[in-house]
C-alpha cells in the first residue's frame, strides 16, 4: 500500500462480481455507509432513469391536463399534489368512503 487514495470506480471494479438481487438497494446502502458516495449517487441516478420515455410523456400529458388555460396560476405544490392524488386514485390507493367523509367534515367547518 502506497497510502495513495484509490479512485472509487477503481475500488468498485476491483471487487469480486456477485448477484446483489436489488441493485438500487445495494447502491443506496453504499451511499448511506459512505463507502463510495459519489459513485453510488451516479449509479442511483443512472438506475432510476425510466427505461422508456412513455412515463415521461404520460407525466407531461397529465400535467398539461392539470395546468389548463384557466388554471395556469396554480402553485407548483398544488400541481404536484393534484397529480399525485390523481395517480393514487387511478391506482385504487384512495378509499372513496374515507375521502367523502373527509370532504364532508371539511365542508362543515
Residue frames as qw, qx, qy, qz and C-alpha x, y, z in Angstrom:
[[0.000, 0.889, 0.459, 0.000, 0.00, 0.00, 0.00],
 [0.455, 0.311, 0.011, 0.835, 1.37, 3.36, -1.03],
 [0.115, -0.483, -0.455, 0.739, -1.03, 5.46, 1.01],
 [0.136, 0.061, -0.373, -0.916, -2.50, 6.93, -2.19],
 [0.561, 0.256, 0.504, -0.604, -6.33, 7.02, -2.10],
 [0.257, 0.138, 0.872, 0.392, -7.92, 4.62, -4.57],
 [0.329, 0.000, -0.301, -0.895, -10.42, 6.05, -7.03],
 [0.616, 0.060, 0.521, -0.588, -13.99, 4.97, -6.15],
 [0.816, 0.404, -0.173, -0.376, -14.54, 3.45, -9.58],
 [0.434, 0.473, -0.761, 0.096, -11.26, 1.54, -9.39],
 [0.255, -0.208, 0.800, -0.502, -12.21, 0.23, -5.94],
 [0.758, 0.212, 0.281, -0.549, -15.63, -0.89, -7.23],
 [0.755, 0.486, -0.376, -0.230, -14.12, -2.57, -10.29],
 [0.189, 0.461, -0.833, 0.239, -11.58, -4.40, -8.08],
 [0.613, -0.132, 0.557, -0.543, -14.46, -6.08, -6.16],
 [0.180, 0.039, 0.966, 0.180, -15.47, -9.66, -6.95],
 [0.429, -0.105, -0.409, -0.799, -18.61, -9.94, -9.09],
 [0.078, 0.201, 0.908, -0.360, -21.80, -11.20, -7.48],
 [0.208, -0.520, -0.629, -0.540, -25.60, -11.13, -7.84],
 [0.013, 0.042, -0.483, 0.874, -26.92, -8.47, -5.47],
 [0.042, 0.527, 0.842, -0.106, -30.62, -9.03, -6.27],
 [0.046, 0.926, 0.373, -0.022, -31.72, -5.41, -5.81],
 [0.593, 0.251, -0.004, 0.765, -29.11, -3.06, -7.31],
 [0.111, -0.751, -0.080, -0.646, -30.89, 0.10, -6.17],
 [0.732, -0.674, -0.045, -0.090, -30.90, -1.11, -2.55],
 [0.860, -0.093, -0.017, 0.501, -27.26, -2.20, -2.86],
 [0.394, 0.448, 0.021, 0.802, -26.12, 1.20, -4.16],
 [0.366, -0.783, -0.099, -0.493, -28.28, 3.01, -1.60],
 [0.838, -0.516, -0.066, 0.165, -26.53, 1.04, 1.15],
 [0.699, 0.126, 0.015, 0.704, -23.16, 2.09, -0.33],
 [0.060, 0.677, 0.094, 0.727, -24.31, 5.70, -0.29],
 [0.569, -0.749, -0.064, -0.334, -25.53, 5.64, 3.32],
 [0.871, -0.379, -0.003, 0.312, -22.44, 3.78, 4.54],
 [0.036, 0.946, -0.253, -0.200, -20.30, 6.41, 2.78],
 [0.795, -0.153, 0.475, 0.344, -18.23, 3.67, 1.13],
 [0.363, 0.116, 0.503, 0.775, -18.36, 5.11, -2.41],
 [0.167, 0.629, 0.469, -0.598, -20.63, 8.18, -2.08],
 [0.246, 0.554, -0.290, -0.741, -20.01, 9.84, -5.45],
 [0.148, 0.123, -0.898, -0.395, -20.10, 6.58, -7.38],
 [0.076, 0.382, 0.888, -0.243, -23.24, 5.50, -5.51],
 [0.265, 0.612, 0.236, -0.707, -25.02, 8.77, -6.35],
 [0.266, 0.424, -0.572, -0.650, -24.13, 8.35, -10.01],
 [0.078, -0.047, -0.985, -0.148, -25.28, 4.72, -10.01],
 [0.162, 0.499, 0.727, -0.444, -28.60, 5.62, -8.34],
 [0.298, 0.587, -0.077, -0.749, -29.17, 8.40, -10.87],
 [0.229, 0.302, -0.779, -0.500, -28.44, 6.01, -13.71],
 [0.038, -0.161, -0.986, 0.034, -30.58, 3.17, -12.35],
 [0.194, 0.537, 0.606, -0.554, -33.58, 5.43, -11.75],
 [0.220, 0.327, -0.394, -0.831, -33.83, 6.57, -15.39],
 [0.773, 0.280, 0.371, -0.432, -37.07, 5.25, -16.93],
 [0.571, -0.042, 0.731, 0.370, -36.44, 2.53, -19.49],
 [0.286, 0.515, 0.600, 0.541, -38.69, 4.33, -21.99],
 [0.017, 0.081, -0.045, 0.996, -39.96, 7.84, -22.47],
 [0.342, -0.495, -0.693, -0.398, -43.58, 6.67, -22.07],
 [0.439, -0.593, -0.542, 0.402, -43.65, 7.53, -18.33],
 [0.232, -0.299, -0.011, 0.926, -42.23, 10.98, -19.00],
 [0.134, -0.199, -0.526, -0.816, -44.67, 11.63, -21.85],
 [0.402, -0.566, -0.710, -0.119, -47.55, 10.46, -19.66],
 [0.380, -0.517, -0.387, 0.662, -46.43, 12.80, -16.86],
 [0.065, -0.140, 0.192, 0.969, -46.37, 15.77, -19.24],
 [0.259, -0.362, -0.682, -0.580, -49.79, 14.80, -20.59],
 [0.426, -0.622, -0.632, 0.180, -51.26, 14.67, -17.07],
 [0.317, -0.403, -0.163, 0.843, -49.52, 17.94, -16.22],
 [0.026, -0.092, -0.418, -0.903, -50.99, 19.58, -19.30],
 [0.365, -0.533, -0.686, -0.336, -54.47, 18.45, -18.29],
 [0.460, -0.582, -0.490, 0.458, -53.91, 19.77, -14.75],
 [0.181, -0.523, 0.014, 0.833, -52.50, 23.14, -15.78],
 [0.389, 0.613, 0.616, 0.305, -55.06, 24.22, -18.34],
 [0.200, 0.515, 0.182, 0.814, -55.61, 27.66, -19.82],
 [0.413, -0.727, -0.172, -0.521, -57.87, 28.55, -16.88],
 [0.807, -0.584, -0.041, 0.069, -55.67, 27.05, -14.16],
 [0.686, 0.504, -0.216, 0.479, -52.27, 28.43, -15.17],
 [0.062, -0.729, 0.345, -0.588, -51.72, 30.31, -11.89],
 [0.899, -0.412, -0.128, -0.075, -51.68, 27.22, -9.64],
 [0.256, -0.785, 0.562, -0.037, -48.65, 26.90, -7.39],
 [0.463, 0.394, -0.790, -0.075, -46.15, 24.11, -8.05],
 [0.160, -0.113, 0.871, -0.451, -47.14, 22.49, -4.73],
 [0.642, 0.279, 0.347, -0.624, -50.82, 22.45, -5.75],
 [0.670, 0.473, -0.439, -0.366, -49.98, 20.99, -9.18],
 [0.238, 0.337, -0.899, 0.146, -47.78, 18.31, -7.63],
 [0.352, 0.024, 0.754, -0.554, -50.43, 17.41, -5.02],
 [0.704, 0.364, 0.082, -0.605, -53.14, 17.24, -7.69],
 [0.606, 0.449, -0.616, -0.227, -51.10, 14.96, -9.95],
 [0.091, 0.238, -0.919, 0.301, -50.03, 12.67, -7.10],
 [0.490, 0.128, 0.590, -0.629, -53.58, 12.47, -5.72],
 [0.725, 0.408, -0.153, -0.533, -54.97, 11.71, -9.18],
 [0.465, 0.399, -0.788, -0.054, -52.41, 8.97, -9.70],
 [0.115, -0.112, 0.878, -0.452, -53.21, 7.42, -6.32],
 [0.644, 0.247, 0.317, -0.651, -56.92, 7.47, -7.19],
 [0.691, 0.437, -0.435, -0.378, -56.24, 5.71, -10.50],
 [0.391, 0.300, -0.857, 0.148, -54.25, 3.03, -8.69],
 [0.698, -0.482, -0.441, -0.295, -57.09, 2.48, -6.18],
 [0.499, 0.025, -0.564, 0.658, -54.94, 3.68, -3.28],
 [0.197, -0.140, 0.240, -0.940, -57.63, 6.12, -2.10],
 [0.001, 0.388, 0.904, -0.178, -60.65, 4.82, -0.20],
 [0.088, -0.465, -0.426, -0.771, -63.66, 6.64, -1.68],
 [0.501, -0.701, -0.500, -0.088, -65.67, 6.39, 1.55],
 [0.561, -0.471, -0.198, 0.651, -62.86, 7.94, 3.60],
 [0.253, 0.114, 0.253, 0.927, -62.47, 10.69, 1.02],
 [0.253, -0.609, -0.499, -0.562, -66.19, 11.52, 1.05],
 [0.582, -0.675, -0.410, 0.193, -66.20, 11.58, 4.87],
 [0.510, -0.264, -0.033, 0.818, -63.15, 13.84, 4.93],
 [0.076, 0.300, 0.353, 0.883, -64.75, 16.26, 2.47],
 [0.403, -0.689, -0.519, -0.304, -67.99, 16.32, 4.47],
 [0.594, -0.580, -0.296, 0.472, -66.08, 17.10, 7.67],
 [0.380, -0.083, 0.128, 0.912, -64.17, 19.86, 5.94],
 [0.082, -0.489, -0.475, -0.727, -67.36, 21.36, 4.49],
 [0.486, -0.719, -0.495, -0.037, -68.92, 21.54, 7.97],
 [0.551, -0.345, -0.209, 0.731, -66.06, 23.64, 9.37]]
